Amino acid sequence: MVESKVRTFRDLKVWQKAHELVLEIYKITKRFPSEERFGLISQIRRSASSIATNIVEGNKRKSRK
């Protein structure tokens, strides 16, 4: 099996999937009622973005914890 080196967080499959999720969430929530903009939409978008952000922060540590 050929193992590729991870140079940046963008090389991580888990980050790529999380990023795809964020893009999909933004597309879906555009169709929500506008009165949910500062409530439900905001919470869902922040939660999805947080996943990718946490992966980036964890990758910066370069630790296996």
ZILINSUL-V221590 format. One record per run of one state. SS is the DSSP state (alpha for helix, beta for strand, coil for the rest). FROM is the first residue (numbers start at 0). TO is the last residue. If there is no record, write none. Layout:
<<SS | FROM | TO> <SS | FROM | TO>>
This chain:
<<coil | 0 | 7> <alpha | 8 | 10> <coil | 11 | 11> <alpha | 12 | 28> <coil | 29 | 32> <alpha | 33 | 35> <coil | 36 | 38> <alpha | 39 | 60> <coil | 61 | 64>>
